[in-house]
Amino acid sequence: MSKTTIGVIGGSGLYDMEGLEQVERIKVETPFGNPSDEYVTGVLNGVKMVFLPRHGRGHRLLPSEVNYRANIYGMKTLGVEQIISVSAVGSLKDVIAPGHIVIPEQFIDRTKGVRRDTFFGNGIVAHAGFADPVCADLSDTLFNAARKAGATTHKGGTYICMEGPAFSTRAESLSYLALGASVIGMTNLTEAKLAREAEICYGIIALSTDYDCWHDSHDDVTVEAIIAIIHQNVAMAKNIIRHAIAEISGERTCPCCSAMQYAIITDRSVIPEATKQKLAPIVGKYL
């Protein structure tokens, strides 16, 4: 069995992959509250897997209601070293048609500060490097896996992360287009920030579902259209994950695994003991 453990965050249906063995549901309690749902663990082709529905089973949580800190903390305590995030996005480029796959490499933040996107505070200050917000090695693996799976795939580009839950106005959509962004979504940036602080590799399989509302020759985005494309792409996402895990080795050589080595600037002697205990799974080796 592979020594690595791979996490998958996405919608319902991604934890019932054919061939998943030794399936268990695990409820994880964290000092940051409850994760979105129980984690589903299992083994796929000799690789330990941990699945979590981002919005809970039945899609109960708004993007701003998701407890991202608890979700990533739970992944860390379950031994996850690499997270594959599967998300629906709107396309901001003609060449990215509904049904295509995108592996983004950058973000622009258009959230409104209501989300908790750091584990730090309460007596400890840290500044994680985030110039390259996703793991390059994992992203390369996902791109190659998507190509092997037969998906029309676009490598790179910028993901606009908006607050939601309403979709963009036409003026907003056109402004994002002018920025040169590739896709728009409501969740991945927050996960990426916390995964970096937890020293977990993070990569995205973005499923293009629509053209937002900027494209004159296409209908404006609707929930019905998004759901239809997602249902079509669930099998493809599973296939990409199967190809990806076959290529992921147990030894990480990317910067993600030591991302926080020099990030903590607080004098260790003044960090409250309770804070040290709370963050032990995240950065305990540096405290």
C-alpha positions in Angstrom: 0.0 0.0 0.0 1.2 3.5 -0.8 2.5 5.5 2.2 0.7 8.7 1.1 -2.9 9.6 1.9 -4.9 11.6 -0.7 -7.8 13.8 0.2 -10.6 14.7 -2.2 -13.0 17.6 -1.5 -16.0 18.0 -3.7 -19.6 17.4 -4.2 -21.7 14.4 -3.2 -21.0 11.3 -5.2 -17.3 11.5 -5.3 -16.9 9.2 -2.3 -18.7 6.2 -3.9 -16.0 5.6 -6.5 -16.1 2.1 -7.9 -13.3 0.0 -6.5 -13.1 1.9 -3.2 -12.4 -0.7 -0.5 -12.4 -0.7 3.4 -14.9 2.1 3.4 -15.5 3.8 6.7 -17.3 7.0 7.8 -15.4 9.0 10.4 -16.7 11.9 12.4 -13.9 14.3 13.3 -14.1 16.9 16.0 -11.8 19.9 15.7 -11.0 23.0 17.9 -12.4 25.1 15.0 -15.8 23.5 15.0 -17.5 20.8 12.9 -16.4 19.9 9.4 -19.0 19.9 6.6 -19.8 16.2 7.2 -18.3 12.9 8.1 -15.2 11.9 6.2 -15.4 8.8 4.0 -12.1 6.9 4.1 -11.1 3.9 2.0 -8.4 2.4 -0.2 -8.4 2.7 -4.0 -5.8 0.7 -5.9 -3.6 0.5 -2.8 -3.8 4.2 -2.0 -5.5 5.5 1.1 -8.2 8.0 0.3 -10.2 10.5 2.4 -13.4 12.1 0.8 -15.4 15.0 2.1 -18.4 16.7 0.5 -17.6 20.4 0.8 -21.2 21.5 1.2 -22.3 18.5 3.2 -24.4 15.6 2.0 -27.4 17.0 0.2 -25.6 20.3 -0.4 -26.7 22.1 2.8 -24.1 24.8 3.2 -23.6 28.1 1.4 -20.0 28.8 0.2 -19.7 31.3 3.1 -21.1 28.8 5.6 -18.6 26.1 4.9 -16.3 25.6 7.9 -13.1 25.5 5.8 -10.8 25.5 8.8 -12.5 22.5 10.3 -12.5 20.7 6.9 -8.7 21.2 6.3 -7.9 20.5 10.0 -9.8 17.2 9.8 -7.9 16.3 6.6 -4.6 17.0 8.4 -5.5 14.9 11.4 -6.4 12.0 9.2 -3.0 12.0 7.6 -3.8 13.6 4.3 -0.8 15.1 2.5 -2.3 16.0 -0.8 -5.8 17.4 -1.5 -7.6 17.1 -4.9 -10.4 19.7 -5.0 -13.2 19.1 -7.4 -15.3 22.2 -8.1 -17.8 23.6 -10.5 -16.8 26.9 -12.1 -18.0 29.4 -14.7 -15.8 30.1 -17.7 -14.5 33.5 -18.5 -12.9 32.5 -21.8 -14.3 31.4 -25.1 -12.0 28.4 -25.4 -13.1 27.0 -22.0 -16.5 25.5 -23.0 -19.0 23.9 -20.6 -17.8 20.4 -20.0 -14.1 21.3 -20.2 -11.7 20.7 -17.4 -9.4 23.5 -16.0 -6.4 23.1 -13.7 -6.0 26.7 -12.4 -2.7 28.0 -11.0 -3.6 31.5 -9.6 -6.4 33.3 -7.7 -7.9 36.7 -7.4 -9.9 37.2 -4.2 -13.3 38.8 -4.4 -14.7 37.4 -1.2 -15.8 39.9 1.5 -13.9 38.8 4.6 -16.7 36.8 6.3 -14.8 33.6 6.0 -12.1 32.4 8.4 -9.2 31.6 6.1 -6.3 31.2 8.5 -5.5 29.0 11.5 -3.5 31.7 13.1 -4.4 34.4 15.6 -5.1 34.1 19.4 -1.6 34.8 20.3 0.3 33.5 17.3 1.1 35.4 14.0 2.3 33.7 10.8 2.5 34.8 7.2 2.5 32.0 4.7 4.0 32.4 1.3 1.2 32.3 -1.3 2.7 33.7 -4.5 2.1 30.3 -6.1 -1.1 29.2 -4.3 -1.5 25.7 -5.6 1.0 22.8 -5.7 2.8 22.8 -9.1 3.7 19.1 -8.8 0.1 18.1 -8.0 -1.3 20.4 -10.7 1.0 18.8 -13.3 -0.2 15.4 -12.2 -3.9 16.4 -12.4 -3.4 17.9 -15.9 -1.7 14.7 -17.2 -4.4 12.6 -15.5 -7.2 14.6 -17.2 -5.5 14.2 -20.6 -5.2 10.5 -20.1 -8.9 10.3 -19.0 -9.8 11.9 -22.4 -11.0 15.2 -21.0 -10.6 18.5 -22.9 -8.3 20.2 -20.4 -6.8 23.6 -19.9 -3.6 24.0 -17.8 -3.1 27.2 -15.8 -5.1 30.4 -15.6 -6.6 32.4 -12.9 -9.6 31.6 -10.7 -11.7 34.5 -9.4 -13.1 33.5 -6.0 -16.3 35.5 -5.3 -18.5 35.5 -2.2 -21.8 34.3 -3.6 -24.3 32.8 -3.2 -25.8 34.9 -6.0 -24.0 34.7 -9.4 -22.2 37.7 -10.9 -23.9 40.8 -12.3 -23.2 41.3 -15.9 -20.9 44.3 -15.1 -18.9 42.2 -12.6 -18.6 39.4 -15.1 -17.3 41.8 -17.8 -14.8 43.3 -15.3 -13.4 39.8 -14.5 -13.1 39.2 -18.2 -11.1 42.4 -18.5 -8.7 41.1 -15.7 -7.9 38.2 -17.9 -9.2 35.5 -15.5 -10.0 32.1 -16.7 -12.8 30.8 -14.4 -14.9 32.0 -11.5 -16.1 30.1 -8.4 -16.9 30.5 -4.8 -14.8 28.1 -2.7 -11.3 27.1 -3.8 -9.2 30.1 -2.6 -10.2 29.7 1.0 -9.3 26.0 0.9 -6.0 26.7 -0.8 -4.9 29.2 1.9 -5.6 26.8 4.7 -4.0 23.9 2.9 -0.9 25.9 2.5 -0.8 26.7 6.3 -1.3 23.0 7.0 1.5 22.1 4.6 -0.8 20.0 2.4 -0.4 20.0 -1.3 -3.5 21.4 -3.0 -4.6 21.1 -6.6 -7.9 21.8 -8.4 -10.0 19.9 -11.0 -12.3 22.7 -12.1 -15.4 21.6 -14.0 -16.5 24.3 -16.4 -20.3 24.4 -16.3 -21.3 27.7 -18.0 -20.1 31.0 -19.4 -21.2 33.0 -16.4 -23.3 35.9 -17.9 -20.7 37.7 -20.1 -21.2 35.7 -23.2 -23.7 37.2 -25.6 -24.3 34.0 -27.6 -25.0 31.8 -24.5 -27.7 31.8 -21.9 -26.9 33.3 -18.5 -25.8 30.9 -15.8 -28.6 28.9 -14.1 -28.6 26.2 -11.4 -30.3 23.8 -13.8 -27.5 24.2 -16.4 -24.8 23.7 -13.7 -26.3 20.6 -12.2 -26.7 19.1 -15.7 -23.0 19.6 -16.5 -21.9 18.4 -13.1 -23.8 15.1 -13.5 -22.2 14.6 -16.8 -18.8 15.2 -15.3 -18.9 13.1 -12.2 -17.7 10.0 -14.0 -15.0 12.1 -15.7 -13.8 13.5 -12.4 -13.6 10.0 -10.9 -11.6 8.8 -13.9 -9.2 11.7 -13.5 -8.7 10.9 -9.8 -8.0 7.3 -10.6 -5.3 8.3 -13.1 -3.9 10.8 -10.7 -3.4 8.6 -7.8 -1.5 6.1 -9.9 1.1 8.8 -10.5 1.4 10.4 -7.1 4.4 9.0 -5.2 4.7 8.8 -1.4 7.6 11.2 -1.3 6.9 14.9 -1.7 9.7 17.1 -2.9 7.7 20.3 -3.4 7.8 23.4 -1.2 4.4 22.6 0.3 5.7 20.2 2.9 7.8 22.9 4.6 5.7 26.0 3.7 5.5 27.2 7.3 9.1 26.6 8.4 9.9 30.3 8.6 6.3 31.7 8.5 5.7 32.1 12.3 7.1 35.3 13.6 5.8 35.3 17.1 8.3 34.7 19.9 7.6 31.1 20.9 7.8 32.0 24.6 4.7 34.2 24.5 2.4 31.9 22.5 -0.4 30.7 24.8 -0.2 27.0 25.6 -3.8 26.5 24.6 -3.0 27.9 21.1 0.0 25.7 20.8 -2.1 22.7 21.7 -4.8 23.7 19.2 -2.3 24.1 16.4 -0.2 21.1 17.2 -1.4 19.1 14.2 -0.8 22.1 11.9 2.5 23.5 12.9 3.4 21.7 16.1 6.9 20.7 14.7 7.8 24.4 14.6 6.6 25.2 18.1 
